[in-house]
């Protein structure tokens, strides 16, 4: 009798009954939102201040950026350094763990960039099925 190899999907679905212990759900809940990924991508360029991050991302509110940075810091992905100046200066940078996530995200960024046009066209076809016949 041959033993079956346990796959990553098997491990994922085996933990479905205990949501708090599921690594995929726990980690992706934090980094799967649009803001966390954008912050990590921006910080790859180096240390940035809050205002610089907000300008680079563009359409993120200060409240949401603060919330996102706190979660990323809590998870050990972003380091926050406060300088005792007036007003206080705060710098954000990726930790080693954050850099390792960034390296992994690059594959997804490449895939999204490469396939973006096809996805937009598929959305248009889905929204307007009769346009295909034209």
LINTAJO-V88395 format. One record per run of one state. SS is the DSSP state (alpha for helix, beta for strand, coil for the rest). FROM is the first residue (numbers start at 1). TO is the last residue. Records with the same first field share a line. If there is no record, write none. Layout:
BEGIN
SS=FROM-TO + FROM-TO
END
This chain:
BEGIN
coil=1-7 + 15-18 + 22-22 + 32-33 + 44-47 + 58-61 + 75-77 + 84-88 + 95-95 + 128-128 + 134-134
alpha=8-14 + 19-21 + 23-31 + 34-43 + 50-57 + 62-74 + 96-127 + 129-133
beta=48-49 + 78-83 + 89-94
END
